Amino acid sequence: MARTKSSSEWLRRHVTDPYVKMAQKDGYRSRSAYKLIELNEKDRLLRPGLWVMDLGSAPGGWSQVVAKAVGVKGRVLATDILPMDPIGHVDFIQGDFTSDGVVEQVLAWLDGGKFDLIVSDIAPNISGIDSADQARSIYFLELALETVRLALKPGATFVAKMFQGEGSDQYLKELRKSFQKVSIRKPQASRQKSREVYIVAKGFREAITS
């Protein structure tokens, strides 16, 4: 089957991408690892001993960064609807993170505790219909916020990918009800033409649930 113009362009960009080459050299499973590395350098998200959840973790680039930073005294739980090859010191639950079964597994893993940090690099499968893709992106963020409100420790931090567009301002308004400070970051590893940005929400207010 002949490649489309868009797929050929993606392949060319992927092959020449310096972050792809760095990931291959450094042993990261995805170029997105450098986005979290940059965010951590800016916002000091990670330190030894933290309990961290990686929502939408496959193929595991962010989990690799987190596991290295929190060390053996920390704990990392990754979850994705897709399978993910094992990573040292990372526990993995496969399934829809909003389903009752996965929620029960997460709560059992926590065993009465809560996370110091929840990170999410989830993005919808792109259909090419901008309005539909944007709506699905915001929907994923809304679902992630439900998980945050259930499992994040008071005063803790939530980091997530967001595509700027319809619904993003309203989502940020909702997020600010639950966090003391919400910042928007654009890491250098994020392609400049992309509408992709990252939310860094600090100071979770557990008591506020709507």
PyMOL CGO cylinders between C-alpha atoms (Angstrom):
from pymol import cmd
from pymol.cgo import CYLINDER

trace = [
    CYLINDER, 0.00, 0.00, 0.00, 1.41, 3.39, -0.98, 0.3, 1, 1, 1, 1, 1, 1,
    CYLINDER, 1.41, 3.39, -0.98, 2.05, 5.87, 1.80, 0.3, 1, 1, 1, 1, 1, 1,
    CYLINDER, 2.05, 5.87, 1.80, -0.14, 8.97, 1.97, 0.3, 1, 1, 1, 1, 1, 1,
    CYLINDER, -0.14, 8.97, 1.97, 1.46, 12.39, 1.88, 0.3, 1, 1, 1, 1, 1, 1,
    CYLINDER, 1.46, 12.39, 1.88, 0.71, 12.90, 5.58, 0.3, 1, 1, 1, 1, 1, 1,
    CYLINDER, 0.71, 12.90, 5.58, 2.17, 9.54, 6.65, 0.3, 1, 1, 1, 1, 1, 1,
    CYLINDER, 2.17, 9.54, 6.65, 5.30, 10.16, 4.58, 0.3, 1, 1, 1, 1, 1, 1,
    CYLINDER, 5.30, 10.16, 4.58, 5.69, 13.56, 6.22, 0.3, 1, 1, 1, 1, 1, 1,
    CYLINDER, 5.69, 13.56, 6.22, 5.26, 12.03, 9.68, 0.3, 1, 1, 1, 1, 1, 1,
    CYLINDER, 5.26, 12.03, 9.68, 7.91, 9.39, 8.89, 0.3, 1, 1, 1, 1, 1, 1,
    CYLINDER, 7.91, 9.39, 8.89, 10.35, 12.03, 7.63, 0.3, 1, 1, 1, 1, 1, 1,
    CYLINDER, 10.35, 12.03, 7.63, 9.81, 14.19, 10.70, 0.3, 1, 1, 1, 1, 1, 1,
    CYLINDER, 9.81, 14.19, 10.70, 10.11, 11.20, 13.02, 0.3, 1, 1, 1, 1, 1, 1,
    CYLINDER, 10.11, 11.20, 13.02, 13.37, 9.98, 11.49, 0.3, 1, 1, 1, 1, 1, 1,
    CYLINDER, 13.37, 9.98, 11.49, 14.97, 13.45, 11.63, 0.3, 1, 1, 1, 1, 1, 1,
    CYLINDER, 14.97, 13.45, 11.63, 13.58, 14.41, 15.06, 0.3, 1, 1, 1, 1, 1, 1,
    CYLINDER, 13.58, 14.41, 15.06, 16.49, 15.05, 17.47, 0.3, 1, 1, 1, 1, 1, 1,
    CYLINDER, 16.49, 15.05, 17.47, 14.39, 13.93, 20.44, 0.3, 1, 1, 1, 1, 1, 1,
    CYLINDER, 14.39, 13.93, 20.44, 13.68, 10.59, 18.77, 0.3, 1, 1, 1, 1, 1, 1,
    CYLINDER, 13.68, 10.59, 18.77, 17.42, 10.12, 18.32, 0.3, 1, 1, 1, 1, 1, 1,
    CYLINDER, 17.42, 10.12, 18.32, 18.07, 11.15, 21.93, 0.3, 1, 1, 1, 1, 1, 1,
    CYLINDER, 18.07, 11.15, 21.93, 15.44, 8.70, 23.18, 0.3, 1, 1, 1, 1, 1, 1,
    CYLINDER, 15.44, 8.70, 23.18, 17.06, 5.88, 21.23, 0.3, 1, 1, 1, 1, 1, 1,
    CYLINDER, 17.06, 5.88, 21.23, 20.47, 6.83, 22.64, 0.3, 1, 1, 1, 1, 1, 1,
    CYLINDER, 20.47, 6.83, 22.64, 19.29, 7.27, 26.24, 0.3, 1, 1, 1, 1, 1, 1,
    CYLINDER, 19.29, 7.27, 26.24, 17.07, 4.19, 26.28, 0.3, 1, 1, 1, 1, 1, 1,
    CYLINDER, 17.07, 4.19, 26.28, 13.70, 5.92, 26.61, 0.3, 1, 1, 1, 1, 1, 1,
    CYLINDER, 13.70, 5.92, 26.61, 10.71, 4.30, 24.97, 0.3, 1, 1, 1, 1, 1, 1,
    CYLINDER, 10.71, 4.30, 24.97, 9.35, 7.56, 23.56, 0.3, 1, 1, 1, 1, 1, 1,
    CYLINDER, 9.35, 7.56, 23.56, 10.47, 11.11, 22.78, 0.3, 1, 1, 1, 1, 1, 1,
    CYLINDER, 10.47, 11.11, 22.78, 7.79, 12.34, 25.19, 0.3, 1, 1, 1, 1, 1, 1,
    CYLINDER, 7.79, 12.34, 25.19, 10.09, 11.39, 28.07, 0.3, 1, 1, 1, 1, 1, 1,
    CYLINDER, 10.09, 11.39, 28.07, 11.94, 14.66, 27.46, 0.3, 1, 1, 1, 1, 1, 1,
    CYLINDER, 11.94, 14.66, 27.46, 8.73, 16.65, 27.91, 0.3, 1, 1, 1, 1, 1, 1,
    CYLINDER, 8.73, 16.65, 27.91, 8.39, 15.33, 31.45, 0.3, 1, 1, 1, 1, 1, 1,
    CYLINDER, 8.39, 15.33, 31.45, 12.11, 15.84, 32.08, 0.3, 1, 1, 1, 1, 1, 1,
    CYLINDER, 12.11, 15.84, 32.08, 11.73, 19.51, 31.06, 0.3, 1, 1, 1, 1, 1, 1,
    CYLINDER, 11.73, 19.51, 31.06, 8.59, 19.93, 33.15, 0.3, 1, 1, 1, 1, 1, 1,
    CYLINDER, 8.59, 19.93, 33.15, 10.37, 18.47, 36.14, 0.3, 1, 1, 1, 1, 1, 1,
    CYLINDER, 10.37, 18.47, 36.14, 13.34, 20.81, 35.70, 0.3, 1, 1, 1, 1, 1, 1,
    CYLINDER, 13.34, 20.81, 35.70, 10.95, 23.78, 35.59, 0.3, 1, 1, 1, 1, 1, 1,
    CYLINDER, 10.95, 23.78, 35.59, 8.49, 22.79, 38.31, 0.3, 1, 1, 1, 1, 1, 1,
    CYLINDER, 8.49, 22.79, 38.31, 10.40, 20.33, 40.53, 0.3, 1, 1, 1, 1, 1, 1,
    CYLINDER, 10.40, 20.33, 40.53, 7.73, 17.66, 40.31, 0.3, 1, 1, 1, 1, 1, 1,
    CYLINDER, 7.73, 17.66, 40.31, 9.75, 14.57, 41.16, 0.3, 1, 1, 1, 1, 1, 1,
    CYLINDER, 9.75, 14.57, 41.16, 11.91, 13.57, 44.10, 0.3, 1, 1, 1, 1, 1, 1,
    CYLINDER, 11.91, 13.57, 44.10, 12.88, 10.35, 45.87, 0.3, 1, 1, 1, 1, 1, 1,
    CYLINDER, 12.88, 10.35, 45.87, 10.16, 8.57, 47.80, 0.3, 1, 1, 1, 1, 1, 1,
    CYLINDER, 10.16, 8.57, 47.80, 7.08, 9.94, 46.04, 0.3, 1, 1, 1, 1, 1, 1,
    CYLINDER, 7.08, 9.94, 46.04, 4.04, 7.86, 45.15, 0.3, 1, 1, 1, 1, 1, 1,
    CYLINDER, 4.04, 7.86, 45.15, 3.19, 8.59, 41.52, 0.3, 1, 1, 1, 1, 1, 1,
    CYLINDER, 3.19, 8.59, 41.52, 0.48, 7.47, 39.10, 0.3, 1, 1, 1, 1, 1, 1,
    CYLINDER, 0.48, 7.47, 39.10, 1.05, 7.54, 35.33, 0.3, 1, 1, 1, 1, 1, 1,
    CYLINDER, 1.05, 7.54, 35.33, -2.30, 7.65, 33.51, 0.3, 1, 1, 1, 1, 1, 1,
    CYLINDER, -2.30, 7.65, 33.51, -2.16, 6.47, 29.91, 0.3, 1, 1, 1, 1, 1, 1,
    CYLINDER, -2.16, 6.47, 29.91, 1.36, 5.21, 30.39, 0.3, 1, 1, 1, 1, 1, 1,
    CYLINDER, 1.36, 5.21, 30.39, 2.09, 3.08, 27.28, 0.3, 1, 1, 1, 1, 1, 1,
    CYLINDER, 2.09, 3.08, 27.28, 4.68, 2.69, 25.86, 0.3, 1, 1, 1, 1, 1, 1,
    CYLINDER, 4.68, 2.69, 25.86, 6.27, 3.80, 29.14, 0.3, 1, 1, 1, 1, 1, 1,
    CYLINDER, 6.27, 3.80, 29.14, 8.51, 6.81, 28.50, 0.3, 1, 1, 1, 1, 1, 1,
    CYLINDER, 8.51, 6.81, 28.50, 7.05, 8.87, 31.33, 0.3, 1, 1, 1, 1, 1, 1,
    CYLINDER, 7.05, 8.87, 31.33, 7.05, 5.87, 33.70, 0.3, 1, 1, 1, 1, 1, 1,
    CYLINDER, 7.05, 5.87, 33.70, 10.76, 5.42, 33.02, 0.3, 1, 1, 1, 1, 1, 1,
    CYLINDER, 10.76, 5.42, 33.02, 11.46, 9.03, 33.98, 0.3, 1, 1, 1, 1, 1, 1,
    CYLINDER, 11.46, 9.03, 33.98, 9.30, 8.80, 37.10, 0.3, 1, 1, 1, 1, 1, 1,
    CYLINDER, 9.30, 8.80, 37.10, 10.76, 5.49, 38.30, 0.3, 1, 1, 1, 1, 1, 1,
    CYLINDER, 10.76, 5.49, 38.30, 14.31, 6.80, 37.99, 0.3, 1, 1, 1, 1, 1, 1,
    CYLINDER, 14.31, 6.80, 37.99, 13.47, 9.99, 39.90, 0.3, 1, 1, 1, 1, 1, 1,
    CYLINDER, 13.47, 9.99, 39.90, 11.51, 8.50, 42.82, 0.3, 1, 1, 1, 1, 1, 1,
    CYLINDER, 11.51, 8.50, 42.82, 13.95, 5.64, 43.32, 0.3, 1, 1, 1, 1, 1, 1,
    CYLINDER, 13.95, 5.64, 43.32, 13.46, 2.44, 45.27, 0.3, 1, 1, 1, 1, 1, 1,
    CYLINDER, 13.46, 2.44, 45.27, 11.84, 4.27, 48.19, 0.3, 1, 1, 1, 1, 1, 1,
    CYLINDER, 11.84, 4.27, 48.19, 9.13, 5.65, 45.92, 0.3, 1, 1, 1, 1, 1, 1,
    CYLINDER, 9.13, 5.65, 45.92, 6.24, 3.78, 44.31, 0.3, 1, 1, 1, 1, 1, 1,
    CYLINDER, 6.24, 3.78, 44.31, 4.95, 4.07, 40.75, 0.3, 1, 1, 1, 1, 1, 1,
    CYLINDER, 4.95, 4.07, 40.75, 1.66, 2.80, 39.37, 0.3, 1, 1, 1, 1, 1, 1,
    CYLINDER, 1.66, 2.80, 39.37, 1.12, 2.97, 35.61, 0.3, 1, 1, 1, 1, 1, 1,
    CYLINDER, 1.12, 2.97, 35.61, -2.13, 2.23, 33.82, 0.3, 1, 1, 1, 1, 1, 1,
    CYLINDER, -2.13, 2.23, 33.82, -3.19, 2.11, 30.18, 0.3, 1, 1, 1, 1, 1, 1,
    CYLINDER, -3.19, 2.11, 30.18, -5.82, 0.43, 28.06, 0.3, 1, 1, 1, 1, 1, 1,
    CYLINDER, -5.82, 0.43, 28.06, -2.92, -0.82, 25.92, 0.3, 1, 1, 1, 1, 1, 1,
    CYLINDER, -2.92, -0.82, 25.92, -0.31, -3.35, 27.07, 0.3, 1, 1, 1, 1, 1, 1,
    CYLINDER, -0.31, -3.35, 27.07, 3.06, -2.07, 28.31, 0.3, 1, 1, 1, 1, 1, 1,
    CYLINDER, 3.06, -2.07, 28.31, 6.31, -3.98, 28.64, 0.3, 1, 1, 1, 1, 1, 1,
    CYLINDER, 6.31, -3.98, 28.64, 7.57, -4.20, 32.25, 0.3, 1, 1, 1, 1, 1, 1,
    CYLINDER, 7.57, -4.20, 32.25, 9.67, -1.40, 33.75, 0.3, 1, 1, 1, 1, 1, 1,
    CYLINDER, 9.67, -1.40, 33.75, 11.71, -1.88, 36.90, 0.3, 1, 1, 1, 1, 1, 1,
    CYLINDER, 11.71, -1.88, 36.90, 10.01, -0.57, 40.08, 0.3, 1, 1, 1, 1, 1, 1,
    CYLINDER, 10.01, -0.57, 40.08, 6.80, 0.23, 38.14, 0.3, 1, 1, 1, 1, 1, 1,
    CYLINDER, 6.80, 0.23, 38.14, 3.54, -1.63, 38.78, 0.3, 1, 1, 1, 1, 1, 1,
    CYLINDER, 3.54, -1.63, 38.78, 1.16, -1.78, 35.82, 0.3, 1, 1, 1, 1, 1, 1,
    CYLINDER, 1.16, -1.78, 35.82, -2.59, -2.20, 35.52, 0.3, 1, 1, 1, 1, 1, 1,
    CYLINDER, -2.59, -2.20, 35.52, -3.99, -2.72, 32.03, 0.3, 1, 1, 1, 1, 1, 1,
    CYLINDER, -3.99, -2.72, 32.03, -7.50, -1.46, 31.39, 0.3, 1, 1, 1, 1, 1, 1,
    CYLINDER, -7.50, -1.46, 31.39, -9.72, 1.61, 31.15, 0.3, 1, 1, 1, 1, 1, 1,
    CYLINDER, -9.72, 1.61, 31.15, -8.76, 3.77, 34.14, 0.3, 1, 1, 1, 1, 1, 1,
    CYLINDER, -8.76, 3.77, 34.14, -12.37, 4.96, 34.48, 0.3, 1, 1, 1, 1, 1, 1,
    CYLINDER, -12.37, 4.96, 34.48, -13.87, 1.46, 34.74, 0.3, 1, 1, 1, 1, 1, 1,
    CYLINDER, -13.87, 1.46, 34.74, -14.98, 0.18, 38.14, 0.3, 1, 1, 1, 1, 1, 1,
    CYLINDER, -14.98, 0.18, 38.14, -12.62, -2.78, 37.91, 0.3, 1, 1, 1, 1, 1, 1,
    CYLINDER, -12.62, -2.78, 37.91, -9.52, -0.67, 37.34, 0.3, 1, 1, 1, 1, 1, 1,
    CYLINDER, -9.52, -0.67, 37.34, -10.57, 1.89, 39.97, 0.3, 1, 1, 1, 1, 1, 1,
    CYLINDER, -10.57, 1.89, 39.97, -10.89, -0.94, 42.50, 0.3, 1, 1, 1, 1, 1, 1,
    CYLINDER, -10.89, -0.94, 42.50, -7.42, -2.22, 41.56, 0.3, 1, 1, 1, 1, 1, 1,
    CYLINDER, -7.42, -2.22, 41.56, -5.95, 1.25, 41.99, 0.3, 1, 1, 1, 1, 1, 1,
    CYLINDER, -5.95, 1.25, 41.99, -7.55, 1.71, 45.40, 0.3, 1, 1, 1, 1, 1, 1,
    CYLINDER, -7.55, 1.71, 45.40, -6.36, -1.75, 46.45, 0.3, 1, 1, 1, 1, 1, 1,
    CYLINDER, -6.36, -1.75, 46.45, -2.82, -0.84, 45.33, 0.3, 1, 1, 1, 1, 1, 1,
    CYLINDER, -2.82, -0.84, 45.33, -2.98, 2.38, 47.37, 0.3, 1, 1, 1, 1, 1, 1,
    CYLINDER, -2.98, 2.38, 47.37, -4.15, 0.41, 50.44, 0.3, 1, 1, 1, 1, 1, 1,
    CYLINDER, -4.15, 0.41, 50.44, -5.53, 3.51, 52.12, 0.3, 1, 1, 1, 1, 1, 1,
    CYLINDER, -5.53, 3.51, 52.12, -2.82, 5.84, 50.86, 0.3, 1, 1, 1, 1, 1, 1,
    CYLINDER, -2.82, 5.84, 50.86, -2.94, 8.49, 48.14, 0.3, 1, 1, 1, 1, 1, 1,
    CYLINDER, -2.94, 8.49, 48.14, -0.66, 9.74, 45.38, 0.3, 1, 1, 1, 1, 1, 1,
    CYLINDER, -0.66, 9.74, 45.38, 1.78, 12.63, 45.72, 0.3, 1, 1, 1, 1, 1, 1,
    CYLINDER, 1.78, 12.63, 45.72, 1.66, 13.20, 41.97, 0.3, 1, 1, 1, 1, 1, 1,
    CYLINDER, 1.66, 13.20, 41.97, -0.53, 12.09, 39.06, 0.3, 1, 1, 1, 1, 1, 1,
    CYLINDER, -0.53, 12.09, 39.06, 0.80, 12.56, 35.52, 0.3, 1, 1, 1, 1, 1, 1,
    CYLINDER, 0.80, 12.56, 35.52, -0.97, 12.01, 32.22, 0.3, 1, 1, 1, 1, 1, 1,
    CYLINDER, -0.97, 12.01, 32.22, 0.28, 12.20, 28.66, 0.3, 1, 1, 1, 1, 1, 1,
    CYLINDER, 0.28, 12.20, 28.66, -2.98, 10.80, 27.24, 0.3, 1, 1, 1, 1, 1, 1,
    CYLINDER, -2.98, 10.80, 27.24, -4.02, 11.86, 23.75, 0.3, 1, 1, 1, 1, 1, 1,
    CYLINDER, -4.02, 11.86, 23.75, -6.97, 10.57, 21.71, 0.3, 1, 1, 1, 1, 1, 1,
    CYLINDER, -6.97, 10.57, 21.71, -6.47, 8.65, 18.51, 0.3, 1, 1, 1, 1, 1, 1,
    CYLINDER, -6.47, 8.65, 18.51, -6.52, 11.36, 15.87, 0.3, 1, 1, 1, 1, 1, 1,
    CYLINDER, -6.52, 11.36, 15.87, -9.44, 11.14, 13.44, 0.3, 1, 1, 1, 1, 1, 1,
    CYLINDER, -9.44, 11.14, 13.44, -8.51, 14.22, 11.43, 0.3, 1, 1, 1, 1, 1, 1,
    CYLINDER, -8.51, 14.22, 11.43, -11.75, 15.96, 12.38, 0.3, 1, 1, 1, 1, 1, 1,
    CYLINDER, -11.75, 15.96, 12.38, -10.49, 18.78, 14.58, 0.3, 1, 1, 1, 1, 1, 1,
    CYLINDER, -10.49, 18.78, 14.58, -13.71, 19.40, 16.50, 0.3, 1, 1, 1, 1, 1, 1,
    CYLINDER, -13.71, 19.40, 16.50, -14.16, 15.71, 17.33, 0.3, 1, 1, 1, 1, 1, 1,
    CYLINDER, -14.16, 15.71, 17.33, -10.50, 15.26, 18.30, 0.3, 1, 1, 1, 1, 1, 1,
    CYLINDER, -10.50, 15.26, 18.30, -10.62, 18.32, 20.55, 0.3, 1, 1, 1, 1, 1, 1,
    CYLINDER, -10.62, 18.32, 20.55, -13.82, 17.16, 22.23, 0.3, 1, 1, 1, 1, 1, 1,
    CYLINDER, -13.82, 17.16, 22.23, -12.30, 13.74, 22.94, 0.3, 1, 1, 1, 1, 1, 1,
    CYLINDER, -12.30, 13.74, 22.94, -9.14, 15.32, 24.31, 0.3, 1, 1, 1, 1, 1, 1,
    CYLINDER, -9.14, 15.32, 24.31, -11.12, 17.44, 26.79, 0.3, 1, 1, 1, 1, 1, 1,
    CYLINDER, -11.12, 17.44, 26.79, -13.23, 14.41, 27.69, 0.3, 1, 1, 1, 1, 1, 1,
    CYLINDER, -13.23, 14.41, 27.69, -10.10, 12.45, 28.61, 0.3, 1, 1, 1, 1, 1, 1,
    CYLINDER, -10.10, 12.45, 28.61, -8.96, 15.35, 30.80, 0.3, 1, 1, 1, 1, 1, 1,
    CYLINDER, -8.96, 15.35, 30.80, -12.32, 15.45, 32.55, 0.3, 1, 1, 1, 1, 1, 1,
    CYLINDER, -12.32, 15.45, 32.55, -12.06, 11.72, 33.27, 0.3, 1, 1, 1, 1, 1, 1,
    CYLINDER, -12.06, 11.72, 33.27, -8.50, 12.18, 34.52, 0.3, 1, 1, 1, 1, 1, 1,
    CYLINDER, -8.50, 12.18, 34.52, -9.71, 14.90, 36.90, 0.3, 1, 1, 1, 1, 1, 1,
    CYLINDER, -9.71, 14.90, 36.90, -12.22, 12.45, 38.37, 0.3, 1, 1, 1, 1, 1, 1,
    CYLINDER, -12.22, 12.45, 38.37, -9.34, 10.09, 39.13, 0.3, 1, 1, 1, 1, 1, 1,
    CYLINDER, -9.34, 10.09, 39.13, -7.32, 12.96, 40.60, 0.3, 1, 1, 1, 1, 1, 1,
    CYLINDER, -7.32, 12.96, 40.60, -10.15, 13.89, 42.95, 0.3, 1, 1, 1, 1, 1, 1,
    CYLINDER, -10.15, 13.89, 42.95, -10.41, 10.29, 44.08, 0.3, 1, 1, 1, 1, 1, 1,
    CYLINDER, -10.41, 10.29, 44.08, -6.77, 9.37, 44.55, 0.3, 1, 1, 1, 1, 1, 1,
    CYLINDER, -6.77, 9.37, 44.55, -4.57, 12.49, 44.94, 0.3, 1, 1, 1, 1, 1, 1,
    CYLINDER, -4.57, 12.49, 44.94, -3.22, 13.61, 48.30, 0.3, 1, 1, 1, 1, 1, 1,
    CYLINDER, -3.22, 13.61, 48.30, -4.21, 17.09, 49.56, 0.3, 1, 1, 1, 1, 1, 1,
    CYLINDER, -4.21, 17.09, 49.56, -1.60, 19.65, 48.51, 0.3, 1, 1, 1, 1, 1, 1,
    CYLINDER, -1.60, 19.65, 48.51, -0.28, 17.37, 45.75, 0.3, 1, 1, 1, 1, 1, 1,
    CYLINDER, -0.28, 17.37, 45.75, 0.23, 17.92, 42.02, 0.3, 1, 1, 1, 1, 1, 1,
    CYLINDER, 0.23, 17.92, 42.02, -1.42, 16.93, 38.73, 0.3, 1, 1, 1, 1, 1, 1,
    CYLINDER, -1.42, 16.93, 38.73, 0.33, 17.21, 35.34, 0.3, 1, 1, 1, 1, 1, 1,
    CYLINDER, 0.33, 17.21, 35.34, -1.46, 16.55, 32.05, 0.3, 1, 1, 1, 1, 1, 1,
    CYLINDER, -1.46, 16.55, 32.05, -1.34, 17.13, 28.33, 0.3, 1, 1, 1, 1, 1, 1,
    CYLINDER, -1.34, 17.13, 28.33, -3.97, 19.47, 26.91, 0.3, 1, 1, 1, 1, 1, 1,
    CYLINDER, -3.97, 19.47, 26.91, -4.72, 20.62, 23.37, 0.3, 1, 1, 1, 1, 1, 1,
    CYLINDER, -4.72, 20.62, 23.37, -5.67, 24.30, 23.26, 0.3, 1, 1, 1, 1, 1, 1,
    CYLINDER, -5.67, 24.30, 23.26, -9.02, 24.89, 21.63, 0.3, 1, 1, 1, 1, 1, 1,
    CYLINDER, -9.02, 24.89, 21.63, -12.73, 24.51, 22.26, 0.3, 1, 1, 1, 1, 1, 1,
    CYLINDER, -12.73, 24.51, 22.26, -13.34, 23.57, 25.88, 0.3, 1, 1, 1, 1, 1, 1,
    CYLINDER, -13.34, 23.57, 25.88, -9.80, 24.15, 27.15, 0.3, 1, 1, 1, 1, 1, 1,
    CYLINDER, -9.80, 24.15, 27.15, -10.53, 27.46, 28.89, 0.3, 1, 1, 1, 1, 1, 1,
    CYLINDER, -10.53, 27.46, 28.89, -13.55, 25.96, 30.63, 0.3, 1, 1, 1, 1, 1, 1,
    CYLINDER, -13.55, 25.96, 30.63, -11.50, 22.98, 31.73, 0.3, 1, 1, 1, 1, 1, 1,
    CYLINDER, -11.50, 22.98, 31.73, -8.83, 25.24, 33.22, 0.3, 1, 1, 1, 1, 1, 1,
    CYLINDER, -8.83, 25.24, 33.22, -11.55, 27.14, 35.07, 0.3, 1, 1, 1, 1, 1, 1,
    CYLINDER, -11.55, 27.14, 35.07, -12.81, 23.85, 36.52, 0.3, 1, 1, 1, 1, 1, 1,
    CYLINDER, -12.81, 23.85, 36.52, -9.28, 22.76, 37.42, 0.3, 1, 1, 1, 1, 1, 1,
    CYLINDER, -9.28, 22.76, 37.42, -8.66, 25.98, 39.34, 0.3, 1, 1, 1, 1, 1, 1,
    CYLINDER, -8.66, 25.98, 39.34, -11.53, 25.06, 41.67, 0.3, 1, 1, 1, 1, 1, 1,
    CYLINDER, -11.53, 25.06, 41.67, -9.49, 22.09, 42.85, 0.3, 1, 1, 1, 1, 1, 1,
    CYLINDER, -9.49, 22.09, 42.85, -5.91, 23.46, 42.79, 0.3, 1, 1, 1, 1, 1, 1,
    CYLINDER, -5.91, 23.46, 42.79, -4.22, 26.48, 44.31, 0.3, 1, 1, 1, 1, 1, 1,
    CYLINDER, -4.22, 26.48, 44.31, -2.07, 27.19, 41.26, 0.3, 1, 1, 1, 1, 1, 1,
    CYLINDER, -2.07, 27.19, 41.26, -2.50, 26.14, 37.61, 0.3, 1, 1, 1, 1, 1, 1,
    CYLINDER, -2.50, 26.14, 37.61, 0.26, 26.86, 35.07, 0.3, 1, 1, 1, 1, 1, 1,
    CYLINDER, 0.26, 26.86, 35.07, 0.56, 26.18, 31.34, 0.3, 1, 1, 1, 1, 1, 1,
    CYLINDER, 0.56, 26.18, 31.34, 3.88, 24.94, 29.95, 0.3, 1, 1, 1, 1, 1, 1,
    CYLINDER, 3.88, 24.94, 29.95, 5.16, 24.36, 26.42, 0.3, 1, 1, 1, 1, 1, 1,
    CYLINDER, 5.16, 24.36, 26.42, 8.28, 22.17, 26.64, 0.3, 1, 1, 1, 1, 1, 1,
    CYLINDER, 8.28, 22.17, 26.64, 10.88, 22.49, 23.91, 0.3, 1, 1, 1, 1, 1, 1,
    CYLINDER, 10.88, 22.49, 23.91, 10.36, 18.80, 23.16, 0.3, 1, 1, 1, 1, 1, 1,
    CYLINDER, 10.36, 18.80, 23.16, 6.75, 19.59, 22.25, 0.3, 1, 1, 1, 1, 1, 1,
    CYLINDER, 6.75, 19.59, 22.25, 6.54, 20.34, 18.53, 0.3, 1, 1, 1, 1, 1, 1,
    CYLINDER, 6.54, 20.34, 18.53, 5.98, 24.06, 18.05, 0.3, 1, 1, 1, 1, 1, 1,
    CYLINDER, 5.98, 24.06, 18.05, 3.26, 23.62, 15.40, 0.3, 1, 1, 1, 1, 1, 1,
    CYLINDER, 3.26, 23.62, 15.40, 1.22, 21.47, 17.77, 0.3, 1, 1, 1, 1, 1, 1,
    CYLINDER, 1.22, 21.47, 17.77, -1.60, 22.92, 19.92, 0.3, 1, 1, 1, 1, 1, 1,
    CYLINDER, -1.60, 22.92, 19.92, -0.29, 20.66, 22.66, 0.3, 1, 1, 1, 1, 1, 1,
    CYLINDER, -0.29, 20.66, 22.66, 0.57, 22.24, 26.01, 0.3, 1, 1, 1, 1, 1, 1,
    CYLINDER, 0.57, 22.24, 26.01, 0.98, 20.81, 29.51, 0.3, 1, 1, 1, 1, 1, 1,
    CYLINDER, 0.98, 20.81, 29.51, -0.98, 21.74, 32.60, 0.3, 1, 1, 1, 1, 1, 1,
    CYLINDER, -0.98, 21.74, 32.60, 0.88, 21.82, 35.90, 0.3, 1, 1, 1, 1, 1, 1,
    CYLINDER, 0.88, 21.82, 35.90, -1.67, 22.04, 38.72, 0.3, 1, 1, 1, 1, 1, 1,
    CYLINDER, -1.67, 22.04, 38.72, -0.27, 22.36, 42.24, 0.3, 1, 1, 1, 1, 1, 1,
    CYLINDER, -0.27, 22.36, 42.24, -1.83, 22.41, 45.69, 0.3, 1, 1, 1, 1, 1, 1,
    CYLINDER, -1.83, 22.41, 45.69, -4.77, 20.02, 45.41, 0.3, 1, 1, 1, 1, 1, 1,
    CYLINDER, -4.77, 20.02, 45.41, -7.80, 21.04, 47.47, 0.3, 1, 1, 1, 1, 1, 1,
    CYLINDER, -7.80, 21.04, 47.47, -9.36, 17.72, 48.41, 0.3, 1, 1, 1, 1, 1, 1,
    CYLINDER, -9.36, 17.72, 48.41, -12.56, 19.14, 49.87, 0.3, 1, 1, 1, 1, 1, 1,
    CYLINDER, -12.56, 19.14, 49.87, -13.68, 20.81, 46.61, 0.3, 1, 1, 1, 1, 1, 1,
    CYLINDER, -13.68, 20.81, 46.61, -15.32, 18.24, 44.33, 0.3, 1, 1, 1, 1, 1, 1,
    CYLINDER, -15.32, 18.24, 44.33, -17.29, 20.30, 41.82, 0.3, 1, 1, 1, 1, 1, 1,
]
cmd.load_cgo(trace, "trace")
